[in-house]
Amino acid sequence: MTKQWQQVPNVTFKTRVRDESVSGDNPFRWQDVTTHDIFQNKRIVLFALPGAFTPTCTTSHLPGYEEHYDDFKALSIDEVICLSVNDAFVMFQWRKYLGVSKIFLLPDGNAEFTRKMGMLVDKSNLGFGMRSWRYSMVVQDEKIEEMFIEPGFTDNCPTDPFEISGADAMLAYLKSK
């Protein structure tokens, strides 16, 4: 697993961005975004969760960060990012479904970032396949300042812990600094 002040993995994410020059009902184009693009010279809160449209992720984890987005910005956070091992299309529809407008939803469709972070787990017991373990972290200029990993990290965990990676815990940490 990644340690404090270690650099985040260098990966390229496959994202979709709105482009009005694209005709038709789907005015989006592919855009590669690197870890460097996301984290260089910024202080980022990133939280990772098992999957879009899953119960805890949809009702608590993502909505909590969206609700407190302005609080994070007031604490000198440049951006708040939600990462999931889902593709860009699923992440877009989930964002739309929840009405999320502030949090950046980052698709890790190939699980490359998650794997390199040491946070990839098998959730085949739930029919999910390989997914991210639930965690949150503060990243300062591409280096991990602090990380909150949910307890019980293991393949095919029978529970879905959500105790220390939520928005309230992250806000408490940031306010203590």
Rosetta silent file (secondary structure, phi, psi, omega in degrees, C-alpha in Angstrom):
SEQUENCE: MTKQWQQVPNVTFKTRVRDESVSGDNPFRWQDVTTHDIFQNKRIVLFALPGAFTPTCTTSHLPGYEEHYDDFKALSIDEVICLSVNDAFVMFQWRKYLGVSKIFLLPDGNAEFTRKMGMLVDKSNLGFGMRSWRYSMVVQDEKIEEMFIEPGFTDNCPTDPFEISGADAMLAYLKSK
SCORE:     score description
SCORE:     0.000 S_00000001
   1 L     0.000  152.468 -179.345    0.000    0.000    0.000 S_00000001
   2 L   -69.447  144.350 -177.430    1.036    3.562   -0.630 S_00000001
   3 L  -111.213  163.475  178.967    2.624    5.407    2.271 S_00000001
   4 L   -56.635  137.380  179.501    2.545    8.982    3.524 S_00000001
   5 L    67.004   11.232  171.425    4.594   11.429    1.401 S_00000001
   6 L   -81.577  148.051  178.400    4.988    8.837   -1.336 S_00000001
   7 E   -72.280  141.875  175.930    4.259   10.099   -4.829 S_00000001
   8 L   -66.515  152.469 -178.513    0.946    9.060   -6.357 S_00000001
   9 L   -61.266  146.880  178.153    1.284    6.572   -9.233 S_00000001
  10 L   -89.692  106.389  179.566    1.909    7.957  -12.690 S_00000001
  11 L  -137.175  167.973  174.936   -1.033    6.865  -14.842 S_00000001
  12 E  -117.105  124.313  178.494   -3.195    8.147  -17.678 S_00000001
  13 E   -94.875  141.846  176.407   -6.948    8.240  -17.166 S_00000001
  14 E   -95.342  108.453 -177.828   -9.357    7.954  -20.109 S_00000001
  15 E  -118.133  168.149  175.708  -11.957   10.690  -19.642 S_00000001
  16 E  -120.306  135.311  178.625  -14.711   12.252  -21.726 S_00000001
  17 E  -128.245  146.425  178.442  -15.124   16.026  -22.033 S_00000001
  18 E   -66.265  135.607 -179.959  -17.857   18.120  -23.563 S_00000001
  19 L  -143.855  106.842 -175.931  -16.838   19.533  -26.938 S_00000001
  20 L   -64.526  -15.639  177.321  -19.364   21.669  -28.809 S_00000001
  21 L   -77.874   -9.695  176.793  -17.498   21.036  -32.069 S_00000001
  22 L   -87.618  123.607 -177.724  -18.653   17.407  -31.885 S_00000001
  23 L   -83.822  166.152  175.538  -22.002   17.051  -33.607 S_00000001
  24 L    98.316 -172.488 -175.951  -24.900   14.847  -32.604 S_00000001
  25 L   -77.816   -9.648 -175.995  -26.595   13.860  -29.377 S_00000001
  26 L  -127.486   74.264 -174.253  -23.320   13.028  -27.625 S_00000001
  27 L   -78.272   59.668  179.992  -21.062   16.118  -27.894 S_00000001
  28 E  -127.990  154.197  175.114  -18.131   14.589  -26.012 S_00000001
  29 E  -133.247  158.465  176.876  -14.628   13.542  -26.999 S_00000001
  30 E   -73.311  141.809  174.500  -11.997   11.371  -25.365 S_00000001
  31 E  -143.505  124.643  175.159   -9.291   13.168  -23.427 S_00000001
  32 E   -78.255  134.429  177.243   -6.343   11.594  -21.681 S_00000001
  33 E  -128.193  127.015 -178.321   -5.627   13.117  -18.270 S_00000001
  34 E   -95.146  163.726  175.201   -2.471   12.191  -16.395 S_00000001
  35 H   -58.227  -39.191  178.396   -1.806   12.045  -12.688 S_00000001
  36 H   -58.675  -45.369  178.645    0.585   14.924  -13.277 S_00000001
  37 H   -58.100  -39.716 -173.896   -2.249   16.996  -14.837 S_00000001
  38 H   -77.825  -44.209 -167.216   -4.482   16.345  -11.842 S_00000001
  39 H  -106.275  -15.688 -175.140   -2.112   16.688   -8.890 S_00000001
  40 L   -64.699  130.606  176.808    0.845   18.901   -9.882 S_00000001
  41 L    58.145   31.372  179.404    1.079   22.126   -7.834 S_00000001
  42 L  -137.538  159.825  171.106   -2.292   21.475   -6.180 S_00000001
  43 E  -113.343  114.447 -170.604   -3.685   20.248   -2.894 S_00000001
  44 E  -118.190  140.593  165.185   -6.353   17.666   -3.716 S_00000001
  45 E  -101.783  123.144  176.186   -8.795   15.616   -1.682 S_00000001
  46 E  -121.861  132.364  172.704   -9.417   12.325   -3.443 S_00000001
  47 E  -123.933  139.159 -177.608  -11.797    9.687   -2.189 S_00000001
  48 E  -117.920  144.219 -176.591  -12.101    6.277   -3.779 S_00000001
  49 E  -142.841  163.674 -174.064  -15.041    3.940   -3.566 S_00000001
  50 L   -64.093  -38.317 -178.335  -16.088    0.529   -4.883 S_00000001
  51 L  -176.859  147.266  173.765  -18.555    1.590   -7.541 S_00000001
  52 L   -60.504  145.467  176.799  -20.993    3.985   -9.096 S_00000001
  53 L    68.787    4.316  177.121  -24.650    3.310   -8.309 S_00000001
  54 L   -84.056  155.909 -168.557  -23.775    1.048   -5.346 S_00000001
  55 H   -54.979  -62.530 -176.245  -25.685    1.712   -2.099 S_00000001
  56 H   -65.652  -38.666  179.956  -23.206    3.358    0.307 S_00000001
  57 H   -61.497  -39.128 -174.996  -21.336    5.111   -2.498 S_00000001
  58 H   -83.675  -36.765 -175.405  -24.565    6.621   -3.848 S_00000001
  59 H   -91.573  -23.588 -173.595  -26.405    7.477   -0.632 S_00000001
  60 H  -129.220  -54.877 -168.958  -23.531    8.593    1.610 S_00000001
  61 H   -62.545  -61.927  179.878  -19.964    8.702    0.339 S_00000001
  62 H   -64.297  -46.596  179.804  -20.235   10.880   -2.784 S_00000001
  63 H   -58.732  -34.613  178.667  -23.160   13.031   -1.528 S_00000001
  64 H   -62.740  -41.414  178.477  -21.231   13.875    1.666 S_00000001
  65 H   -70.887  -38.711  177.713  -18.319   15.276   -0.295 S_00000001
  66 H   -62.229  -43.284 -179.169  -20.605   17.159   -2.683 S_00000001
  67 H   -62.008  -36.680 -175.713  -22.441   18.705    0.279 S_00000001
  68 L  -101.213   13.303 -177.105  -19.181   19.875    1.907 S_00000001
  69 H   -52.190  -47.828 -178.417  -17.362   20.918   -1.273 S_00000001
  70 H   -65.047  -32.056  175.489  -17.328   24.617   -0.323 S_00000001
  71 H   -64.233  -40.693  177.577  -15.990   23.732    3.136 S_00000001
  72 H   -64.814  -43.505  179.304  -13.067   21.924    1.495 S_00000001
  73 H   -61.097  -38.177  179.350  -12.396   24.875   -0.790 S_00000001
  74 H   -67.316  -18.336  179.256  -12.374   27.186    2.258 S_00000001
  75 L  -100.563   27.174  175.595   -9.643   24.972    3.761 S_00000001
  76 L    66.204   33.342  172.383   -7.307   25.576    0.791 S_00000001
  77 L   -95.609  127.778 -177.637   -8.230   22.463   -1.163 S_00000001
  78 L   -76.180  -35.888 -177.973   -7.980   23.075   -4.905 S_00000001
  79 E  -156.375  151.618  174.588  -10.214   20.212   -6.004 S_00000001
  80 E  -117.796  127.869 -173.145  -12.222   17.285   -4.645 S_00000001
  81 E  -125.257  134.175  173.202  -12.127   14.117   -6.737 S_00000001
  82 E  -105.901  121.619 -179.881  -14.153   10.913   -6.570 S_00000001
  83 E  -111.745  137.141  176.374  -12.357    7.916   -8.088 S_00000001
  84 E  -146.599  150.336  175.111  -13.982    4.610   -8.943 S_00000001
  85 L   -80.567   75.030  175.692  -13.088    1.572  -11.028 S_00000001
  86 L  -141.494  161.484  178.617  -15.791    2.375  -13.554 S_00000001
  87 L   -83.572  169.377 -176.198  -15.623    3.677  -17.116 S_00000001
  88 H   -61.054  -33.096 -178.719  -16.217    7.286  -18.145 S_00000001
  89 H   -69.428  -43.032  178.293  -19.745    6.568  -19.398 S_00000001
  90 H   -64.925  -44.788 -179.329  -20.881    5.051  -16.094 S_00000001
  91 H   -62.088  -38.775  178.004  -19.284    7.885  -14.110 S_00000001
  92 H   -62.918  -46.608 -179.034  -21.054   10.458  -16.322 S_00000001
  93 H   -67.248  -35.693  177.847  -24.462    8.829  -15.843 S_00000001
  94 H   -65.991  -42.953  177.354  -23.922    8.490  -12.086 S_00000001
  95 H   -58.109  -46.447  179.853  -23.002   12.181  -11.858 S_00000001
  96 H   -63.602  -45.838 -179.327  -26.155   13.055  -13.784 S_00000001
  97 H   -58.401  -42.286 -178.419  -28.336   10.720  -11.708 S_00000001
  98 H   -85.846  -11.270 -177.224  -27.137   12.274   -8.417 S_00000001
  99 L    70.568   29.111  179.886  -27.107   15.855   -9.710 S_00000001
 100 L   -72.830  129.702 -178.756  -23.454   16.243   -8.718 S_00000001
 101 L  -126.199  -12.626 -174.401  -22.075   19.549   -9.959 S_00000001
 102 L  -108.941  -39.941 -176.923  -18.965   20.285   -7.883 S_00000001
 103 L   -76.693  137.876  174.401  -17.025   17.052   -7.395 S_00000001
 104 E   -86.374  120.604  178.575  -14.871   15.790  -10.273 S_00000001
 105 E   -93.189  116.128 -174.287  -15.701   12.123  -10.974 S_00000001
 106 E  -106.069  115.467  179.745  -12.565   10.383  -12.198 S_00000001
 107 E   -81.521  127.864  173.630  -12.972    7.049  -14.009 S_00000001
 108 L  -112.469   60.210 -171.245  -10.281    4.451  -13.350 S_00000001
 109 L   -55.496  -34.610  178.906  -11.802    2.050  -15.859 S_00000001
 110 L   -93.935    1.580  179.724   -8.716   -0.168  -16.161 S_00000001
 111 L    60.725   22.042 -177.494   -8.037    0.013  -12.394 S_00000001
 112 H   -66.667  -48.230  178.512   -4.467    1.074  -13.149 S_00000001
 113 H   -62.402  -47.176 -178.487   -4.300    3.854  -10.535 S_00000001
 114 H   -59.887  -43.974  179.148   -6.110    1.707   -7.973 S_00000001
 115 H   -63.735  -45.980 -178.713   -3.788   -1.248   -8.564 S_00000001
 116 H   -68.386  -24.015  174.847   -0.657    0.909   -8.356 S_00000001
 117 H   -77.189  -13.024 -176.678   -1.962    2.453   -5.128 S_00000001
 118 L    79.304   21.570 -174.847   -2.221   -1.065   -3.698 S_00000001
 119 L  -113.000   12.264  179.525   -5.957   -0.578   -3.163 S_00000001
 120 E   -83.363  127.681  178.996   -7.381   -3.038   -5.713 S_00000001
 121 E  -129.619  154.729  176.720   -9.507   -5.775   -4.153 S_00000001
 122 E   -87.001  122.103  176.918  -11.544   -8.659   -5.488 S_00000001
 123 L  -117.511   35.626  179.819  -15.258   -8.168   -4.832 S_00000001
 124 H   -61.945  -26.563  178.236  -16.384  -11.223   -6.798 S_00000001
 125 H   -61.420  -21.177  177.686  -18.423  -12.328   -3.800 S_00000001
 126 H  -106.654    1.726 -177.972  -20.752   -9.431   -4.691 S_00000001
 127 L    80.108   15.860 -177.485  -20.470   -9.867   -8.457 S_00000001
 128 L   -90.846  -22.405 -172.028  -18.366   -6.694   -8.791 S_00000001
 129 L    75.371 -147.278 -178.462  -15.067   -8.226   -9.919 S_00000001
 130 E   -83.174  129.024 -178.060  -11.980   -6.138   -9.172 S_00000001
 131 E  -141.802  174.862  175.579  -12.736   -2.793   -7.504 S_00000001
 132 E   -82.694  142.238  167.039  -11.199   -0.135   -5.312 S_00000001
 133 L   -72.122  153.228 -178.905  -11.148   -0.485   -1.559 S_00000001
 134 L   -78.245  125.375  177.702  -12.815    2.508    0.088 S_00000001
 135 E  -158.665  168.448  171.925  -10.337    5.218    1.151 S_00000001
 136 E  -139.871  158.845  178.873   -9.678    8.947    1.073 S_00000001
 137 E  -157.998  156.807  171.010   -6.505   10.990    0.945 S_00000001
 138 E  -105.007  129.095  179.288   -5.047   14.464    0.759 S_00000001
 139 E  -118.961  123.891  179.815   -2.484   14.862   -2.009 S_00000001
 140 E  -112.224  112.486  177.526   -0.127   17.844   -1.979 S_00000001
 141 L    48.439   52.705  175.103    1.764   18.411   -5.244 S_00000001
 142 L    75.250    4.252  178.782    1.591   14.732   -6.269 S_00000001
 143 E  -117.477  141.065 -177.823    2.594   13.415   -2.815 S_00000001
 144 E   -76.074  116.466  177.880    0.257   11.772   -0.311 S_00000001
 145 E   -80.943  -47.242 -179.812   -0.041   13.978    2.767 S_00000001
 146 E  -153.508  147.946 -178.381   -2.497   11.749    4.649 S_00000001
 147 E  -137.404  137.684  179.750   -4.550    8.678    3.814 S_00000001
 148 E  -120.049  105.023 -176.084   -7.614    7.178    5.497 S_00000001
 149 E  -104.352  126.648  179.268   -8.110    3.511    4.578 S_00000001
 150 L   -60.254  145.216 -178.869  -11.247    1.749    5.743 S_00000001
 151 L   -68.375  158.363  174.390  -10.592   -1.187    8.089 S_00000001
 152 L    87.475   17.172 -177.792  -10.795   -4.795    6.965 S_00000001
 153 L   -51.127  111.917  179.415   -8.880   -4.438    3.695 S_00000001
 154 L  -167.794  156.446  173.185   -9.204   -7.858    2.077 S_00000001
 155 L   -66.875  145.375  175.570  -10.495   -9.612   -1.001 S_00000001
 156 L    51.728   39.737  177.503  -14.155  -10.638   -0.886 S_00000001
 157 L   -60.529  131.296 -177.485  -14.790   -8.763    2.346 S_00000001
 158 L   -73.968  -12.312  179.306  -18.295   -9.653    3.540 S_00000001
 159 L  -120.779  172.685  178.012  -18.923   -6.059    4.688 S_00000001
 160 L  -126.922   80.232 -175.888  -18.435   -2.609    3.186 S_00000001
 161 L   -60.272  138.080  176.419  -16.845   -0.504    5.938 S_00000001
 162 L  -143.871   78.713 -175.410  -17.550    3.225    5.793 S_00000001
 163 L  -120.500  -38.120 -170.212  -16.124    4.715    8.982 S_00000001
 164 L  -125.919    0.500 -176.723  -13.102    6.926    8.250 S_00000001
 165 L  -105.372    5.206 -178.122  -13.082    7.876    4.559 S_00000001
 166 L   -79.333  173.133 -177.110  -16.162   10.107    4.512 S_00000001
 167 H   -61.402  -39.744 -178.618  -16.353   13.879    4.166 S_00000001
 168 H   -62.872  -43.620  178.639  -16.792   14.538    7.905 S_00000001
 169 H   -64.853  -40.366  179.231  -13.601   12.666    8.805 S_00000001
 170 H   -66.099  -41.846  177.500  -11.671   14.443    6.051 S_00000001
 171 H   -62.371  -41.605  178.371  -12.952   17.839    7.202 S_00000001
 172 H   -60.759  -42.929  178.140  -11.935   17.075   10.792 S_00000001
 173 H   -61.456  -49.621 -176.644   -8.430   16.194    9.620 S_00000001
 174 H   -63.624  -36.906  178.942   -8.078   19.343    7.509 S_00000001
 175 H   -69.741  -24.188 -179.403   -9.379   21.588   10.304 S_00000001
 176 H   -79.908  -10.737 -177.880   -6.805   20.073   12.702 S_00000001
 177 L   -88.568    0.000    0.000   -3.915   21.184   10.457 S_00000001
